[in-house]
Amino acid sequence: MQPCAPVRGAGRRLHRRPHPQRRTSTRQRLIRLSTEAGTCFAYPSGSEPPTARGWKTGRVSDPSGAAPELLWPARLVLPGQRTVYLDLNHWIALSQAATGHPEGAQYSDTLDACKAAAQAGVLFPISSVSYIEVSKIKDPRQRARLAEVMEELSGFRTVASHSLIVTMELDAAISARLGVPSRAPQDLAYLGSGVGYAFGQVLTPTFSGLPDDKHTRQVAAVYGPDLLQDLMLGFERFALRGPADDEVVDMRRTGWDPEAAWEIAIERAAEERGQAALFDAVRSGVAHTAEEQLAVDSTDRKDWRKGRLRDAIAVRELTKCIWDLCGDVLSWYGRPAIEQLWREERHQGRAFIRQMPSSEVAIELKTALHKDAARAVRWLPNDVTDIDQLAMAVPYCNVVVTDKAAADALVKARLDQRCSTTLLRSLKDLPGYL
């Protein structure tokens, strides 16, 4: 398996927090784009931009309208082989089939078909979400069995990090609006190799901590490149299966913290519950917090769930979920070009964000969850990670096997057709699509 070259340094750049002054400027421009487009949020001049849980709602006039045509980033390089993405529940089912678990017997034929397909060149990549969700499994033996099946089928082939994929989409959207070529520094391969690629980092095996360390080169010269490759293979296996019980204490002493990524998902789920509470307060006119009271006082008490909910989620996706990436992308084009974009395209804010494939998938899934008032107040971290992985997989994989609720929401929005992706609800159906 030939690893795809990652974007060096891109992961570090995209995850860096912007300077506060630059952050405000970028976000103000994005909010202006959305509010001038007539979407459902506005804020008074000179105030702080809206946050995930603090919207100042404004006018509602136009319906959401037809979904815009998706814009595919030319600088995102897709593999030439057929690509199949499985969520964790289906990986677990395959591992149960591999180990003879009673509940896995029904998937034995599917496992055999997947193995044959992988041998024939079909790709079964995993993602950053796969690593995060596997790390939550408490039983080290279950993690090890699961990791064996994932390694056999995926070969540690991984989807590029979500932030880098969105960056390529944002670059494509801006370049299309301006009518100029892409300014991305280099192409990004959709699939790469290993946990580092999944999280947008470049990982290099060393013996003393520096990638170009003289001792590392000397060891490689004596023992050959196979030694370093074996070290990396061992590292990849450990990164996926995690430590055994007797290794946990020592690993934590070295900084191992599997809960860190999950804490982010917990925070994001809390933000979604807070947004659901704002929708409820606006609908009922009853506020329980100062934040909800601000929302109630600033709107005519429309029921967003029966109106332009998708637009509300779309603007929130733009201003909350991808604005951190905008500073780097906007710098590729320069301020005059971006100001021209705002002037000429300010009424196309919804289309701007919804033409980005991964954002459109996320918007549709979040809209479906928020539409059900009873369900929306029970957002869980799993909901956040499920949406993240489907946003990465559905636009760019040939087949995606997920849960029934997610598949139903995406099919209802015709995103399977718009993305030319087969969405399956049952693992038993997979052999017919390999």
N, C-alpha and C positions, 0 to 999 in steps of 0.2 A: 504494500500500500504506500503510494507516494503522498507524503503530507503536503498540504497546500500552504503556501507561504502566508503567514499572518501579516497584518499591517503593523510594522514595528513602531512601538511607542503609542499606537493609537489608543489602546486600552487605558493607558495612564492619562493621556490627554483628555479623553472623553469623560473620565470619571473625576477629573479635577473640578473642584467647586470654583465657579467664576468669581472674579473680583466683585465685591458688593456693588460698586458703582456701575460696572459693566453689566452685572446681572439685572439691575433695575432698568437700565436702558434697553436691553434686549427684550425684557418681558413687557415693558411699556409698549414697544413697537408691535409685539405679538397681540397684546390685548387690543390695541387700536385697530389692528387688522380685523379681529373678530367682532368688535363692537360696531365698527363702521359697516361691516357686512350685514348688520341687522340681526345678529344672533341674540341669544336670550340673556346675555350678561353685559353689564356696563358698570363703570365705577366713576365716581366724581373726580374731576380734574385735581391733580395734586395729591390724591390719596394713595394708599398702598395698593398694589395690584391685588386681585383676588387670589386667595389660596384655595387649596382643595376643599376646605371646609368653610370658606367665608366668601360667598358670592354676593355681589350687589346686583340684583336682578333688574332688568329694564324692560324695554318694549317687546312685544311679540306681535308680529304681523304676518310673515310669510310661513307657509308650511315647510317642512324639511326638503321637499322636492325629491326628484329622482336621484339615485345614487350616481356619482360621477364615474367616468371611465377610469379604471386603475392605471396608474403610471408606473411602468416597470423600470427600475434603475439599470441602465446599461452597464454601469461599472461594478455591479454585483454579479459575479461570475458563477453560474450554476453548473453543477456536474452534468456530464453527458449521460450518466446512467440513471435508471429508474430509482426513485428515492421514496422510502416508506418511513413514516414517523409513527412511533407508538408512545402513548402516554404510559405512566409508570404501572398502572393497574394491569395493563396488557403485558408488560414485561414480567410482572410478577406471575401472571397466568402461565407464561411460557416457561418460567423457571420452575413452577410447580409441575408442569408437564415433563420437564427434563429430569426432575428428581423423583418422579413416581408418586407425587402427592395425589391423594384421591380426587381433590378438586381440579387437578391439572389433567386428568385423563382425557377429558373432552377436548383438550387442545393439542393432543399428541400429533395429530395429522397436520395441524397448523404449524407446529414447531418443525416438523420434518420438511414441510413446504418452504418455510423461511430459511432453513439451513441450505436447502438446495438452491433457492433463489440467491442467497448470499454468495454461494460458490459460483453461480452464473453471472455475478456482477451487480445484482441489486443491492442498493445501499440502505442500511438501517441505522442512521445516525442517532446519536443522543445529544442532549443539550445541557446548558448550565442548570436548567430546572431539573433534569434527570439526576445530576450530582446532588443537588440540594435535597431532593425528595428521598433519594437513597440514604443520605446521611441521617434522616429522621428515623429510620428503622432501628429499633433498639437492639434486636438480636443480631450479633455479629455473624452467626452462622447463616441466618437468612440473607444478610447483606452479601456474604461471600457467594452463596449459591446464585443469587440474583446477578451479581457482578460477572460470574462465569458465563452466563447466557448472554448478557449484554456485550461482553468482550467478544464472544464467538461470532455474534451476528454483526456487531458494529465495527469491530476492529479498532475501537476507540476513535472512529470517525465522528467528528462533532460539528454541530451547527455553530456558525459564528455568533458572537455575543449579540444580544438584542440591541444594545446601544450602537454597535457598529452597523447593523442592518438598517436601523432607523436613520443613521447618519447618511448612508448611501441613498435611501429613499428621499430624505430631505434635500440632499444635493440635487437629485434628479428633478424634484418638484420645483426648486428655485431656478435651476438652469432652464427648465422648460418654460417657466413663466417669463424669464428674461430673454429667452430666445438665444442663449449663448451655450457653448459647449460646457460640459461638466468641468468643475474646478477641483474635483477630488484628487488628492495627491497621487493615488494609485488605485488600481482595481482591488476589490475585496472578494476572495473566494467564499462562497456560501458555506462550503464544507471545508474543514481543516482537520487537524489531528490533535487529539488530546485535550485534557482539562484546561490547559492554558488557553488554547484557542477558543474554547467555549466561554471563557470569562474575559476574553479580550486581552490576554497577556502573553508575552513571549517567555517561555521557560527553557532554560538551557542547563544541562547537567554539568556540575562543577564539583571539585573536590575541596575547594577552600572558599567558595562564595563569590568568585568573580568569573564572568563568562569567558574572559580572555586570560585567565590565570595561567602563568607559565607552568605550574605544576600539573595542571589539568592537561595541557598540551603534551607534556612529557609522558604522562601516564597513557594518554591516547596513542602516542607514538610507539610506546613499548608494547602495549597490550592490544592495540588496534581499535578501530571504531566500534567493534562489536561490544566492547565493554561498556561504552557510554550508551549504546542502544539498549543493552540489557538493563542498565541502571534506569533508563527512562521507562522501559516497559514495567519494571518493578514499581516505579513511582506511579505510573498510570493505574496499575492494578490497585495500589494502596489508596490512591485518591478516590477511586470508585467504591471499593468495598469498605474503606474506613478501617480503624484499628480494632483489634481484638480487645476483649475486656481488660486483659492484663497490660495492654499498651496505652490505655487511655491516659493514665496519670502522667507518664513520661511525655506523651504527645502534647498534653495541655501545657506542660512546662516549657515547651518549645514554641508556644503560641497557637497551637491548633485550636480552632474555635468554630465548630460546625454550626453553632447556633446563630452566628453573626448574620449570615444571609437570611436565615429564617426570621430574625428580628425585623429585618426590613420589610418582609412580607406581612408580618404582624402589624407594623405601623401603617402600611398601605391599606390593609383591610380596615383598620380603624378609621382611616380617612374616608373610605367608601361608606362606612356606616354613618360617619358624620355628614357626608353629602346626602345620604338617604334621609337623615333626620331633618336636614334643611328643606328637602322636597316636601316632607310630611308637614313641617311647620308652615310652609308657604300655602299648602293645600288647605290646611285646617284653620290657619290664622292663630294657632295656639303655639306659643314659644316657651321653651323650658330653659333656654340659655340666652345670654346676651347676643351671641352670634346668630341664633335662630330669630331673635327679635329684630335684629338688623335686617335679616332677609325678609321677614314679614312686613316690616315698615317700608321696604324699598320696592314692593311689587304690588300688583293689583290682585294678588292671590289666585293666580292661574294654577291649575293642576297640571304641572309639567309632565306627569306620567301619561296624561291623556292628550298631550299636545306635542310640543317640540322637544321631547326628551332626548332624541338622538342628537339634535343640534346642541343641546346643553352638554351632553357627554362629549361631543366632538370638540367644542371650544375648550372644555376642561382638559381633554387629551392634549390639545395643542399647548395650552398654557401651563399645565401641571406636569405632564409626563414626558414631553420632549424638549421643553424650552432650555433645559440644561445643555442640550447638544447644539443649540442654535448658534451660540457664540462662536464656536469653532467653524461651523459651516459658513456662517455669514462672513467671517473673516476671509474666507477664500474668494469672496466676490467683491468685497469692499463696500463701504457705507453708501457711496452715491448710487451704486446699482441696486442696493437693497431699498433705499428710499424711493427709487423709481418703481420698484416692485410694489411697495405699499401704495403709492399714488395711483398706479394704473390698475392694480388688481385688488383694491381694498374691499370690493363688494363680492369677492370670490373666496372669502375666508373658509367657508364650509368645504367647498370643493378642494381648496388647497390641502387641507389636512386629510380629507376622506379619499383623495386620489392616491395616498400613500398606502400600499397594500397591507402592511402589518398594522398600521394605525386603524385602517378600516375594519379589520378583523377584531381588534381590541374594542373599538367603538361599538360594534354590533353586539359583542358578547356582554359588555358592560351595560349597554342599553337594555338587553334582555333581562339581566339581573335586577336592574333598578326599576324596571317596569312593574315588577311584582313587589308591591309595598311590603308585604309580610316577609318576603325572602330578602329584600334589600337591607333590612336592618340586621340581618344575620350573616353579613359578609365574613368569610373566613380567609385566613392566609392561603389555604389551598385554592380558593377561587382566584386569588391574585396570580399565583404561579401557574395555574391551569391556563389562564388567559394569556400570560406571557409566552408560554410554550406554543400555544396555538397561533399566536400572532407571528411567531417565528416560522412555524411549520406550514400552516395552511396555504400561504401564498406561493411557496416555493417547492413544496414536495408534491410528488405525484399522488401519493396515498397517505391519508392520515387516519389513524384509528383512535377514536376518543370516546367520551361518554355520550349517552343518548341526548342529554339536555343540550350540551354544547353543539353536537352535530345538528340537532333540530333547529337551533337558533341560526346557525350558519346557513343551513339549507333553505330555511324560510327567507333569508336575506339574499338567496341565490349566490352566495359567495363561493360555493363549490363550482358553479358554472363560471363565475367571473374570474376565478383563479385557476380554472381547469384542473381542479383537484378532486379526487374521489374521497368522500368522507364516509367512513364506516363506523357503525355503532357496535359491531360485534367482531371479536377476533376470529370467530369461526368463518366469517365471510372473506377473510383476507386471502386465502390461497387462490381464489378466483381472480384476484387483481394483481398477482405478482408477475 
